[in-house]
Amino acid sequence: MPQDDTPIELRKQLLITQGAMYRSGIATSKEKVVHGLRADSLARGVLKQIGLAALSAWRSRSSVAAATSMPAILPIIAGGVAKAWRERNWKPVLRGLLVAGAMAGATAAFVSYSRRKQAMDEDDTEDDF
């Protein structure tokens, strides 16, 4: 064992202080994680992601599906829905959002289908000349 000129009491005090700082850091990290997993924090994150995706789609004038990174948004949405579903007062809101989302998806699919069909009809018309 190498000899150290530091007195034993000073080393003990240093270790106790380092342990307290470590425990404080762990407690702070735990609070941040708990705060980040609350339903309102998750909802805020989802709204931010959706807003950024909408802004990107508007700027590029492309479809929202191309501007949205579903692998990045899906865990946030799933976590928020799971957390909100456990709380009873969120169920009517989530049901409404599910219905609205389903209707928006159906509308988007119909519009996409109509545009493709119209583009194909225009191509057929141009081929006749």
C-alpha positions as a Markdown table, in Angstrom:
| # | Residue | x | y | z |
|---|---|---|---|---|
| 1 | Met | 0.0 | 0.0 | 0.0 |
| 2 | Pro | 1.6 | 3.3 | -1.1 |
| 3 | Gln | 2.1 | 5.9 | 1.6 |
| 4 | Asp | 0.1 | 9.1 | 1.4 |
| 5 | Asp | 1.0 | 12.3 | 3.2 |
| 6 | Thr | -2.7 | 13.3 | 3.5 |
| 7 | Pro | -4.0 | 12.6 | 7.0 |
| 8 | Ile | -6.6 | 9.9 | 7.3 |
| 9 | Glu | -9.2 | 12.3 | 8.7 |
| 10 | Leu | -8.9 | 14.6 | 5.7 |
| 11 | Arg | -9.2 | 11.7 | 3.3 |
| 12 | Lys | -12.3 | 10.5 | 5.1 |
| 13 | Gln | -13.9 | 13.9 | 4.9 |
| 14 | Leu | -13.1 | 14.1 | 1.2 |
| 15 | Leu | -14.7 | 10.8 | 0.6 |
| 16 | Ile | -17.8 | 11.8 | 2.6 |
| 17 | Thr | -18.1 | 15.0 | 0.6 |
| 18 | Gln | -17.7 | 13.1 | -2.7 |
| 19 | Gly | -20.4 | 10.6 | -1.6 |
| 20 | Ala | -22.8 | 13.5 | -0.8 |
| 21 | Met | -22.2 | 15.1 | -4.2 |
| 22 | Tyr | -22.8 | 11.8 | -5.9 |
| 23 | Arg | -26.0 | 11.2 | -4.0 |
| 24 | Ser | -27.2 | 14.7 | -4.8 |
| 25 | Gly | -26.4 | 14.2 | -8.5 |
| 26 | Ile | -28.4 | 10.9 | -8.4 |
| 27 | Ala | -31.4 | 12.6 | -6.8 |
| 28 | Thr | -31.3 | 15.5 | -9.3 |
| 29 | Ser | -31.2 | 13.0 | -12.2 |
| 30 | Lys | -34.1 | 11.0 | -10.8 |
| 31 | Glu | -36.2 | 14.2 | -10.5 |
| 32 | Lys | -35.4 | 15.1 | -14.1 |
| 33 | Val | -36.4 | 11.7 | -15.3 |
| 34 | Val | -39.6 | 11.7 | -13.3 |
| 35 | His | -40.4 | 15.2 | -14.6 |
| 36 | Gly | -39.7 | 14.1 | -18.2 |
| 37 | Leu | -42.0 | 11.1 | -18.0 |
| 38 | Arg | -45.0 | 13.1 | -16.8 |
| 39 | Ala | -48.0 | 13.2 | -19.2 |
| 40 | Asp | -47.8 | 17.0 | -19.6 |
| 41 | Ser | -44.1 | 16.8 | -20.5 |
| 42 | Leu | -44.6 | 14.0 | -23.0 |
| 43 | Ala | -47.5 | 15.9 | -24.5 |
| 44 | Arg | -45.4 | 19.0 | -24.8 |
| 45 | Gly | -42.7 | 17.0 | -26.6 |
| 46 | Val | -45.3 | 15.4 | -28.9 |
| 47 | Leu | -46.7 | 18.8 | -29.8 |
| 48 | Lys | -43.2 | 20.2 | -30.4 |
| 49 | Gln | -42.4 | 17.3 | -32.7 |
| 50 | Ile | -45.7 | 17.6 | -34.6 |
| 51 | Gly | -45.3 | 21.4 | -34.9 |
| 52 | Leu | -41.8 | 21.0 | -36.3 |
| 53 | Ala | -42.9 | 18.4 | -38.7 |
| 54 | Ala | -45.8 | 20.6 | -39.9 |
| 55 | Leu | -43.4 | 23.5 | -40.3 |
| 56 | Ser | -41.0 | 21.4 | -42.3 |
| 57 | Ala | -43.8 | 20.0 | -44.5 |
| 58 | Trp | -45.1 | 23.6 | -45.1 |
| 59 | Arg | -41.6 | 24.8 | -46.1 |
| 60 | Ser | -40.9 | 22.0 | -48.4 |
| 61 | Arg | -44.4 | 21.7 | -49.7 |
| 62 | Ser | -44.2 | 18.0 | -49.5 |
| 63 | Ser | -46.3 | 15.5 | -47.7 |
| 64 | Val | -46.3 | 15.4 | -43.9 |
| 65 | Ala | -45.2 | 11.7 | -44.0 |
| 66 | Ala | -41.9 | 12.7 | -45.7 |
| 67 | Ala | -41.3 | 15.5 | -43.2 |
| 68 | Thr | -42.2 | 13.4 | -40.1 |
| 69 | Ser | -39.8 | 11.0 | -38.6 |
| 70 | Met | -42.2 | 8.4 | -37.3 |
| 71 | Pro | -39.5 | 6.3 | -35.6 |
| 72 | Ala | -38.6 | 9.4 | -33.6 |
| 73 | Ile | -42.1 | 10.5 | -32.7 |
| 74 | Leu | -43.7 | 7.1 | -32.1 |
| 75 | Pro | -42.1 | 6.3 | -28.7 |
| 76 | Ile | -43.1 | 9.8 | -27.4 |
| 77 | Ile | -46.7 | 9.3 | -28.6 |
| 78 | Ala | -46.9 | 5.8 | -27.2 |
| 79 | Gly | -45.5 | 6.8 | -23.8 |
| 80 | Gly | -47.8 | 9.8 | -23.6 |
| 81 | Val | -50.9 | 7.7 | -24.6 |
| 82 | Ala | -50.0 | 4.9 | -22.1 |
| 83 | Lys | -49.5 | 7.4 | -19.3 |
| 84 | Ala | -52.6 | 9.4 | -20.1 |
| 85 | Trp | -54.7 | 6.2 | -20.5 |
| 86 | Arg | -53.9 | 5.2 | -16.8 |
| 87 | Glu | -55.4 | 8.5 | -15.6 |
| 88 | Arg | -59.2 | 8.2 | -15.9 |
| 89 | Asn | -59.9 | 11.8 | -16.8 |
| 90 | Trp | -57.8 | 11.6 | -20.0 |
| 91 | Lys | -59.9 | 8.7 | -21.5 |
| 92 | Pro | -62.6 | 10.9 | -23.2 |
| 93 | Val | -59.9 | 13.2 | -24.5 |
| 94 | Leu | -57.9 | 10.3 | -25.9 |
| 95 | Arg | -61.0 | 8.8 | -27.5 |
| 96 | Gly | -61.7 | 12.0 | -29.2 |
| 97 | Leu | -58.1 | 12.3 | -30.4 |
| 98 | Leu | -58.2 | 8.8 | -31.7 |
| 99 | Val | -61.4 | 9.4 | -33.6 |
| 100 | Ala | -60.1 | 12.8 | -34.9 |
| 101 | Gly | -56.8 | 11.1 | -35.9 |
| 102 | Ala | -58.6 | 8.3 | -37.7 |
| 103 | Met | -60.8 | 10.8 | -39.6 |
| 104 | Ala | -57.7 | 12.9 | -40.5 |
| 105 | Gly | -55.9 | 9.7 | -41.7 |
| 106 | Ala | -58.9 | 8.7 | -43.8 |
| 107 | Thr | -59.2 | 12.2 | -45.3 |
| 108 | Ala | -55.5 | 12.2 | -46.1 |
| 109 | Ala | -55.7 | 8.8 | -47.7 |
| 110 | Phe | -58.7 | 9.9 | -49.8 |
| 111 | Val | -57.1 | 13.2 | -50.9 |
| 112 | Ser | -53.9 | 11.3 | -51.8 |
| 113 | Tyr | -55.9 | 8.7 | -53.8 |
| 114 | Ser | -57.9 | 11.5 | -55.6 |
| 115 | Arg | -54.7 | 13.3 | -56.5 |
| 116 | Arg | -53.1 | 10.2 | -57.9 |
| 117 | Lys | -56.2 | 9.3 | -59.8 |
| 118 | Gln | -56.4 | 12.9 | -61.2 |
| 119 | Ala | -52.7 | 12.8 | -62.2 |
| 120 | Met | -53.2 | 9.4 | -63.9 |
| 121 | Asp | -56.3 | 10.8 | -65.8 |
| 122 | Glu | -54.3 | 13.8 | -66.9 |
| 123 | Asp | -51.5 | 11.6 | -68.2 |
| 124 | Asp | -54.0 | 9.5 | -70.1 |
| 125 | Thr | -55.5 | 12.7 | -71.6 |
| 126 | Glu | -52.1 | 13.9 | -72.7 |
| 127 | Asp | -51.3 | 10.5 | -74.4 |
| 128 | Asp | -54.4 | 10.8 | -76.6 |
| 129 | Phe | -53.0 | 13.8 | -78.4 |
